[in-house]
Amino acid sequence: MSEQKEYLDIHEEEGVIRVSFIAVGEIAAQAALAVPGVSSLATVAQAVVKGVTVNLSEIGICSIDVHVLVHTGHVISQVAKDVQNAVKSAVDGTVGIEVASVNVFVAGVAVR
């Protein structure tokens, strides 16, 4: 049985850089919370930080799941697209890895 990884390996000429899933999750969470229309992150099982799970396939493909609550008065599909773009951009730019997908789950609507 294979061990569940808790970090991403970035192979460089000088050696390996390991970035924890928690660090990636924190970056994703902050990016999602900065999107207009996002009220908060939803609590989910298996999250590395509240509302965020980070997955790494056996061939090294990274995907991120973000669970959000959206404020009333915002178009849910547009907020979700904006979260996808913000999270992908933040993680790609900060960690230096390519994120294959950002899946957004709208867990509910928050009344202001």
C-alpha positions in Angstrom: 0.0 0.0 0.0 1.5 3.4 -1.0 2.0 6.2 1.6 -0.2 9.3 1.3 2.0 12.2 0.4 1.6 15.5 2.3 3.8 17.6 0.1 4.6 18.5 -3.5 8.1 17.8 -4.8 9.6 20.3 -7.1 12.7 18.9 -8.7 15.4 21.4 -9.4 19.0 21.0 -10.6 20.3 21.8 -7.1 18.0 19.3 -5.4 14.4 18.9 -4.4 12.1 21.5 -2.9 9.2 20.2 -0.9 6.1 22.4 -0.4 3.5 21.1 2.1 -0.1 20.7 1.1 -0.9 23.0 4.0 1.1 25.8 2.5 -0.5 25.3 -0.9 -3.9 25.2 0.8 -3.2 28.4 2.6 -2.3 30.2 -0.6 -5.4 28.8 -2.3 -7.7 29.8 0.7 -6.4 33.4 0.7 -6.8 33.7 -3.0 -10.4 32.4 -2.9 -11.3 34.7 0.0 -10.1 37.7 -1.9 -12.6 37.1 -4.7 -15.6 39.5 -4.5 -18.7 37.5 -3.7 -17.0 34.9 -1.6 -18.4 35.0 1.9 -16.2 32.3 3.5 -14.8 28.8 3.0 -16.9 25.8 3.9 -15.8 23.1 6.3 -15.2 19.8 4.5 -13.6 16.5 5.5 -10.1 15.8 4.2 -9.3 19.5 4.0 -5.7 20.6 4.5 -7.0 24.0 5.6 -10.6 25.0 6.0 -12.4 24.6 2.7 -9.4 23.5 0.6 -8.2 20.0 -0.4 -5.0 19.5 -2.4 -4.6 16.3 -4.5 -1.6 15.0 -6.2 -1.9 12.2 -8.7 0.6 9.3 -9.0 2.0 11.0 -12.1 2.5 14.4 -10.3 -0.6 16.3 -11.5 -1.9 18.8 -8.9 -5.5 19.6 -8.5 -7.2 21.8 -5.8 -10.8 21.6 -4.5 -12.2 24.8 -3.0 -15.5 24.8 -1.1 -17.0 28.3 -0.7 -20.1 30.1 0.5 -21.2 32.9 -1.9 -22.9 36.2 -0.8 -26.4 36.7 -2.1 -26.7 39.1 -5.0 -23.7 37.6 -6.8 -23.8 35.4 -9.8 -22.7 32.0 -8.5 -21.1 30.8 -11.8 -19.1 34.0 -12.2 -17.9 33.9 -8.6 -16.8 30.3 -9.1 -15.0 31.1 -12.3 -13.2 34.0 -10.6 -12.2 31.7 -7.7 -10.8 29.2 -10.2 -8.7 31.8 -11.9 -7.5 33.4 -8.6 -6.5 30.2 -7.0 -4.7 28.8 -10.1 -2.9 32.1 -10.6 -1.9 32.4 -6.9 -0.6 28.8 -6.6 1.1 28.8 -10.0 2.8 32.1 -9.3 3.7 31.6 -5.7 4.7 27.9 -5.6 6.0 27.6 -9.1 4.0 24.5 -10.1 1.3 24.1 -12.7 -2.1 23.4 -11.2 -4.0 21.1 -13.6 -7.4 22.0 -12.2 -9.2 24.0 -9.6 -12.6 22.6 -8.7 -15.0 24.9 -7.0 -17.9 23.7 -4.9 -20.5 26.2 -3.8 -21.6 24.8 -0.4 -24.2 27.5 0.2 -25.3 31.1 0.0 -24.6 33.5 2.8 -27.1 36.3 3.5 -25.5 39.6 4.2 
